[in-house]
Amino acid sequence: MTDHTAPARVVVLGGGILGVSTAAHLVRGGAEVVLVTEAELASGASGRSLSWLNSAGARSGPYHLLRLLGIDRYRTLFAADPALEWLRFDGGLWWTTPDGAERTRARHEHEIERGYESHLLDRADVGGRVAGVEAGPRGGLAIHNPGEGWVSLPHLIRELADELVRRGGRLVTGAGRCSVTVEDGRARGVRTADGTSWSGDAVVVACGAQTPAVLAELGVNVPDASPLSMLVVTEPVETEVVTVLNTPRAAMRPNPGSTFAIDHSWYEEHIVEHEDGSCSIDEAYVKELLAEASALLQGEVSLQAASWRLGRKPIPGDGEPVFGELEAVPGCHVAFTHSGATLGLIAGELTAYEVLTGARHPLLMDFRPERFAT
């Protein structure tokens, strides 16, 4: 910020986990907050996220640290109420294709080097650690990460939104396509599709895969690699599985109400995006995904779809998160990342800190939007 006076009023654009978390942290810090969202809360990527809480695999050191801190904030929330149905820490299980033994060992060794709890297993021995999983024949390898978990973002978003309103914040849903208003080179609010303006001393843009387009209107380039994606939620089913599963043909986690949330990437090319922004897919691919997921469960389990949702999955062009105030448009802060679930609480906390103090937080220094300026 060019002015280090704490903003009295902040407008947050986006009703997903990053926007709602930031709004809740801002109002806790004493700001007057208006949260504006195009449709309903969690109607975008947050409503169709596998929301696996993890920092498994390989990524940059700063990104890994931020994800670990993100998990830490969820653990604090979980410790306050371990009976929550929508936030669990029952571990994660990962394996790749049969010819991927070298890749699996390398992943495991990388996790061990970083102090990330990781256990390399023969797939035939998985049942000794994870109940109810049909992991496959002896000789294949799997990795068990017992510290991982999952969250149902729509449930968390509702909790945070309720807190926002209780603390005096305002929630504006159904605003349509919005834009950031600028006066004298500084962000001063948000204009909704019908021309209504919400003014503020600062603006936070956290609208998922639409973030690059909103910033482009301000003359700011943030490359976008957001693919089309789908999340399927099943009908209730009886099974012992409580662990997040990531396999070559299906990724799945438990979901409130004895259901499962399931996704993957192999069918992305079959998703059709229409001119009005809606998406569709042949139901045959939904059934194929469910068959792959059913095969991961012991017993005669046949998962059935209760619903499926399609749309863009937010991913910045270089895969790394984008956080911070725009140098080109002071007063406008951005929060854009693939790992919205894992980073949801910590990103809201740190973004609110920067808005309220005018100081750059060291944990976000590697993720500034100006890295794309050249």
C-alpha positions as semicolon CSV with decimal commas, in nm:
position;residue;x (nm);y (nm);z (nm)
1;M;0,000;0,000;0,000
2;T;0,114;0,354;-0,063
3;D;-0,082;0,465;0,244
4;H;-0,018;0,261;0,560
5;T;-0,340;0,375;0,728
6;A;-0,556;0,070;0,795
7;P;-0,857;0,065;0,560
8;A;-1,188;0,123;0,734
9;R;-1,389;-0,048;0,460
10;V;-1,288;-0,339;0,238
11;V;-1,479;-0,493;-0,052
12;V;-1,405;-0,861;-0,116
13;L;-1,494;-1,003;-0,456
14;G;-1,556;-1,379;-0,450
15;G;-1,776;-1,621;-0,255
16;G;-1,538;-1,918;-0,250
17;I;-1,310;-2,022;0,033
18;L;-1,040;-1,760;-0,034
19;G;-1,285;-1,471;-0,050
20;V;-1,496;-1,575;0,249
21;S;-1,193;-1,664;0,462
22;T;-1,032;-1,327;0,386
23;A;-1,356;-1,146;0,464
24;A;-1,391;-1,327;0,798
25;H;-1,032;-1,245;0,895
26;L;-1,079;-0,882;0,792
27;V;-1,389;-0,835;1,003
28;R;-1,213;-1,000;1,297
29;G;-0,945;-0,735;1,252
30;G;-1,196;-0,454;1,283
31;A;-1,260;-0,364;0,919
32;E;-1,602;-0,290;0,775
33;V;-1,643;-0,561;0,512
34;V;-1,871;-0,615;0,215
35;L;-1,837;-0,949;0,036
36;V;-1,976;-0,952;-0,318
37;T;-2,014;-1,269;-0,523
38;E;-2,142;-1,339;-0,873
39;A;-2,390;-1,611;-0,776
40;E;-2,425;-1,794;-0,445
41;L;-2,159;-1,886;-0,190
42;A;-1,948;-2,186;-0,298
43;S;-2,115;-2,187;-0,641
44;G;-1,777;-2,201;-0,819
45;A;-1,467;-2,412;-0,772
46;S;-1,506;-2,432;-0,393
47;G;-1,832;-2,617;-0,444
48;R;-1,667;-2,881;-0,663
49;S;-1,329;-2,926;-0,500
50;L;-1,192;-3,257;-0,377
51;S;-1,047;-3,040;-0,097
52;W;-0,773;-3,280;0,006
53;L;-0,562;-3,118;0,280
54;N;-0,203;-3,202;0,199
55;S;0,145;-3,102;0,090
56;A;0,242;-3,436;-0,062
57;G;0,475;-3,474;-0,360
58;A;0,724;-3,220;-0,490
59;R;0,683;-2,840;-0,496
60;S;0,890;-2,534;-0,412
61;G;1,006;-2,487;-0,054
62;P;0,802;-2,170;0,011
63;Y;0,488;-2,331;-0,133
64;H;0,540;-2,644;0,077
65;L;0,580;-2,434;0,393
66;L;0,265;-2,237;0,317
67;R;0,067;-2,558;0,269
68;L;0,197;-2,701;0,596
69;L;0,082;-2,384;0,772
70;G;-0,250;-2,418;0,596
71;I;-0,292;-2,768;0,738
72;D;-0,190;-2,634;1,080
73;R;-0,479;-2,385;1,077
74;Y;-0,723;-2,665;0,998
75;R;-0,581;-2,871;1,283
76;T;-0,651;-2,582;1,519
77;L;-1,009;-2,573;1,394
78;F;-1,037;-2,951;1,422
79;A;-0,900;-2,950;1,779
80;A;-1,178;-2,712;1,882
81;D;-1,441;-2,963;1,768
82;P;-1,312;-3,309;1,670
83;A;-1,669;-3,424;1,606
84;L;-1,709;-3,207;1,295
85;E;-1,855;-3,414;1,012
86;W;-1,707;-3,189;0,744
87;L;-1,343;-3,174;0,859
88;R;-1,144;-3,491;0,918
89;F;-0,781;-3,600;0,951
90;D;-0,783;-3,970;0,865
91;G;-0,483;-3,974;0,633
92;G;-0,423;-4,007;0,261
93;L;-0,324;-4,299;0,039
94;W;-0,154;-4,255;-0,300
95;W;-0,037;-4,486;-0,575
96;T;0,038;-4,455;-0,943
97;T;0,042;-4,694;-1,241
98;P;0,215;-5,036;-1,209
99;D;0,522;-4,913;-1,398
100;G;0,571;-4,619;-1,158
101;A;0,780;-4,784;-0,884
102;E;1,074;-4,550;-0,938
103;R;0,848;-4,245;-0,932
104;T;0,680;-4,370;-0,614
105;R;1,010;-4,424;-0,434
106;A;1,131;-4,080;-0,539
107;R;0,812;-3,917;-0,412
108;H;0,840;-4,100;-0,080
109;E;1,208;-4,008;-0,038
110;H;1,132;-3,642;-0,117
111;E;0,858;-3,635;0,147
112;I;1,086;-3,797;0,405
113;E;1,361;-3,543;0,336
114;R;1,116;-3,262;0,415
115;G;0,993;-3,421;0,736
116;Y;0,652;-3,497;0,583
117;E;0,522;-3,819;0,737
118;S;0,532;-4,077;0,460
119;H;0,519;-4,458;0,466
120;L;0,611;-4,669;0,163
121;L;0,397;-4,982;0,145
122;D;0,348;-5,283;-0,073
123;R;-0,004;-5,239;-0,204
124;A;-0,097;-5,584;-0,077
125;D;-0,020;-5,463;0,278
126;V;-0,234;-5,148;0,261
127;G;-0,517;-5,317;0,449
128;G;-0,302;-5,327;0,761
129;R;-0,309;-4,946;0,773
130;V;-0,622;-4,839;0,586
131;A;-0,950;-5,023;0,632
132;G;-1,184;-5,105;0,346
133;V;-0,949;-5,032;0,053
134;E;-0,893;-5,270;-0,238
135;A;-0,536;-5,166;-0,310
136;G;-0,426;-5,437;-0,553
137;P;-0,176;-5,721;-0,585
138;R;0,157;-5,768;-0,408
139;G;0,451;-5,600;-0,575
140;G;0,290;-5,263;-0,640
141;L;0,385;-4,967;-0,421
142;A;0,169;-4,717;-0,233
143;I;0,238;-4,421;-0,005
144;H;0,044;-4,363;0,315
145;N;0,045;-4,010;0,460
146;P;-0,136;-4,040;0,796
147;G;-0,131;-3,666;0,870
148;E;-0,349;-3,564;0,576
149;G;-0,718;-3,483;0,579
150;W;-1,010;-3,331;0,393
151;V;-1,268;-3,057;0,432
152;S;-1,608;-2,995;0,280
153;L;-1,561;-2,636;0,167
154;P;-1,933;-2,551;0,135
155;H;-1,976;-2,633;0,505
156;L;-1,673;-2,429;0,606
157;I;-1,774;-2,137;0,385
158;R;-2,116;-2,128;0,547
159;E;-1,957;-2,120;0,894
160;L;-1,726;-1,833;0,798
161;A;-2,002;-1,642;0,619
162;D;-2,226;-1,670;0,924
163;E;-1,943;-1,529;1,135
164;L;-1,894;-1,245;0,887
165;V;-2,257;-1,144;0,917
166;R;-2,264;-1,186;1,297
167;R;-1,971;-0,948;1,325
168;G;-2,145;-0,685;1,116
169;G;-2,016;-0,767;0,768
170;R;-2,241;-0,753;0,464
171;L;-2,296;-1,037;0,217
172;V;-2,410;-0,958;-0,138
173;T;-2,491;-1,265;-0,351
174;G;-2,625;-1,289;-0,706
175;A;-2,431;-0,979;-0,816
176;G;-2,347;-1,113;-1,163
177;R;-2,022;-1,040;-1,344
178;C;-1,838;-0,775;-1,138
179;S;-1,547;-0,541;-1,199
180;V;-1,306;-0,343;-0,982
181;T;-1,355;0,034;-0,986
182;V;-1,047;0,256;-0,991
183;E;-1,019;0,625;-0,902
184;D;-0,697;0,824;-0,937
185;G;-0,508;0,501;-1,004
186;R;-0,625;0,330;-0,686
187;A;-0,883;0,053;-0,635
188;R;-1,192;0,203;-0,476
189;G;-1,459;-0,065;-0,489
190;V;-1,657;-0,311;-0,698
191;R;-1,930;-0,256;-0,956
192;T;-2,189;-0,532;-1,006
193;A;-2,356;-0,641;-1,329
194;D;-2,656;-0,411;-1,272
195;G;-2,435;-0,107;-1,210
196;T;-2,452;-0,106;-0,832
197;S;-2,127;0,016;-0,677
198;W;-1,978;-0,090;-0,346
199;S;-1,704;0,146;-0,237
200;G;-1,409;0,075;-0,009
201;D;-1,060;0,177;0,087
202;A;-0,928;-0,154;-0,049
203;V;-1,047;-0,442;-0,268
204;V;-0,962;-0,812;-0,256
205;V;-1,009;-1,008;-0,579
206;A;-1,057;-1,378;-0,498
207;C;-1,294;-1,508;-0,762
208;G;-1,130;-1,835;-0,862
209;A;-1,074;-1,906;-1,229
210;Q;-1,227;-1,569;-1,321
211;T;-0,952;-1,382;-1,135
212;P;-0,717;-1,340;-1,436
213;A;-1,000;-1,192;-1,643
214;V;-1,092;-0,944;-1,369
215;L;-0,728;-0,840;-1,337
216;A;-0,688;-0,811;-1,714
217;E;-0,950;-0,535;-1,709
218;L;-0,710;-0,347;-1,483
219;G;-0,422;-0,398;-1,726
220;V;-0,259;-0,665;-1,507
221;N;-0,146;-0,992;-1,659
222;V;-0,169;-1,309;-1,450
223;P;-0,136;-1,617;-1,672
224;D;-0,418;-1,867;-1,639
225;A;-0,389;-2,246;-1,668
226;S;-0,732;-2,329;-1,523
227;P;-0,860;-2,656;-1,676
228;L;-1,214;-2,781;-1,698
229;S;-1,296;-3,023;-1,417
230;M;-1,575;-3,225;-1,259
231;L;-1,665;-3,337;-0,908
232;V;-1,911;-3,620;-0,852
233;V;-2,091;-3,667;-0,519
234;T;-2,234;-4,012;-0,460
235;E;-2,544;-4,144;-0,296
236;P;-2,490;-4,261;0,066
237;V;-2,302;-4,589;0,094
238;E;-2,181;-4,816;0,374
239;T;-1,804;-4,865;0,374
240;E;-1,511;-4,864;0,617
241;V;-1,306;-4,621;0,408
242;V;-1,233;-4,290;0,582
243;T;-0,904;-4,207;0,404
244;V;-0,848;-3,983;0,101
245;L;-0,752;-4,202;-0,198
246;N;-0,549;-4,081;-0,495
247;T;-0,506;-4,344;-0,766
248;P;-0,439;-4,349;-1,144
249;R;-0,807;-4,345;-1,240
250;A;-0,999;-4,202;-0,943
251;A;-0,936;-3,960;-0,655
252;M;-1,194;-3,976;-0,379
253;R;-1,263;-3,872;-0,024
254;P;-1,540;-3,926;0,229
255;N;-1,807;-3,658;0,233
256;P;-2,073;-3,564;0,490
257;G;-2,378;-3,789;0,497
258;S;-2,191;-4,117;0,430
259;T;-2,127;-4,010;0,071
260;F;-1,808;-3,974;-0,134
261;A;-1,669;-3,687;-0,343
262;I;-1,479;-3,811;-0,651
263;D;-1,276;-3,650;-0,928
264;H;-0,978;-3,702;-1,161
265;S;-0,827;-3,552;-1,475
266;W;-0,841;-3,827;-1,741
267;Y;-1,183;-3,714;-1,870
268;E;-1,111;-3,339;-1,884
269;E;-1,092;-3,337;-2,265
270;H;-1,446;-3,472;-2,278
271;I;-1,596;-3,178;-2,086
272;V;-1,766;-2,930;-2,319
273;E;-1,771;-2,561;-2,229
274;H;-2,059;-2,370;-2,390
275;E;-2,076;-2,006;-2,497
276;D;-2,277;-1,908;-2,188
277;G;-2,003;-2,049;-1,962
278;S;-2,194;-2,361;-1,864
279;C;-2,037;-2,706;-1,908
280;S;-2,157;-3,054;-1,988
281;I;-2,021;-3,407;-2,020
282;D;-2,156;-3,734;-2,152
283;E;-2,293;-3,928;-1,855
284;A;-2,096;-4,232;-1,972
285;Y;-1,781;-4,068;-1,833
286;V;-1,949;-4,011;-1,497
287;K;-2,039;-4,379;-1,482
288;E;-1,686;-4,480;-1,581
289;L;-1,538;-4,265;-1,305
290;L;-1,777;-4,419;-1,052
291;A;-1,684;-4,769;-1,167
292;E;-1,315;-4,688;-1,117
293;A;-1,390;-4,553;-0,768
294;S;-1,610;-4,851;-0,677
295;A;-1,323;-5,087;-0,763
296;L;-1,116;-4,920;-0,487
297;L;-1,358;-5,033;-0,217
298;Q;-1,361;-5,380;-0,067
299;G;-1,681;-5,579;-0,101
300;E;-1,959;-5,553;-0,355
301;V;-1,988;-5,174;-0,348
302;S;-2,141;-4,995;-0,645
303;L;-2,121;-4,618;-0,612
304;Q;-2,405;-4,419;-0,767
305;A;-2,400;-4,050;-0,856
306;A;-2,625;-3,815;-0,662
307;S;-2,492;-3,513;-0,854
308;W;-2,199;-3,384;-1,054
309;R;-2,074;-3,032;-1,112
310;L;-1,846;-2,899;-1,384
311;G;-1,643;-2,583;-1,437
312;R;-1,297;-2,435;-1,432
313;K;-1,046;-2,541;-1,165
314;P;-0,835;-2,233;-1,068
315;I;-0,466;-2,282;-1,154
316;P;-0,222;-1,993;-1,214
317;G;-0,011;-2,021;-1,527
318;D;0,307;-2,128;-1,347
319;G;0,126;-2,347;-1,093
320;E;0,234;-2,134;-0,796
321;P;-0,012;-1,927;-0,586
322;V;-0,067;-1,557;-0,658
323;F;-0,109;-1,343;-0,347
324;G;-0,058;-0,976;-0,275
325;E;-0,133;-0,616;-0,364
326;L;-0,103;-0,513;-0,728
327;E;0,183;-0,269;-0,784
328;A;-0,002;-0,126;-1,085
329;V;-0,328;-0,074;-0,893
330;P;-0,262;0,012;-0,526
331;G;-0,538;-0,096;-0,291
332;C;-0,625;-0,401;-0,502
333;H;-0,515;-0,733;-0,351
334;V;-0,537;-1,070;-0,526
335;A;-0,575;-1,428;-0,400
336;F;-0,557;-1,692;-0,675
337;T;-0,434;-2,050;-0,628
338;H;-0,491;-2,412;-0,719
339;S;-0,465;-2,520;-0,356
340;G;-0,762;-2,317;-0,237
341;A;-0,872;-2,581;0,011
342;T;-0,538;-2,643;0,182
343;L;-0,451;-2,271;0,182
344;G;-0,803;-2,147;0,251
345;L;-0,758;-2,044;0,614
346;I;-0,394;-1,935;0,607
347;A;-0,439;-1,740;0,283
348;G;-0,734;-1,551;0,426
349;E;-0,536;-1,476;0,741
350;L;-0,226;-1,347;0,559
351;T;-0,419;-1,153;0,295
352;A;-0,620;-0,980;0,568
353;Y;-0,295;-0,901;0,751
354;E;-0,153;-0,728;0,443
355;V;-0,474;-0,534;0,378
356;L;-0,505;-0,418;0,739
357;T;-0,141;-0,332;0,805
358;G;-0,010;-0,224;0,465
359;A;0,290;-0,449;0,528
360;R;0,405;-0,731;0,303
361;H;0,405;-1,063;0,488
362;P;0,731;-1,257;0,437
363;L;0,544;-1,584;0,376
364;L;0,388;-1,437;0,061
365;M;0,701;-1,282;-0,088
366;D;0,750;-1,562;-0,344
367;F;0,393;-1,539;-0,469
368;R;0,357;-1,173;-0,568
369;P;0,158;-1,096;-0,886
370;E;0,434;-0,870;-1,017
371;R;0,647;-1,178;-1,095
372;F;0,457;-1,193;-1,424
373;A;0,529;-0,832;-1,519
374;T;0,833;-0,922;-1,729
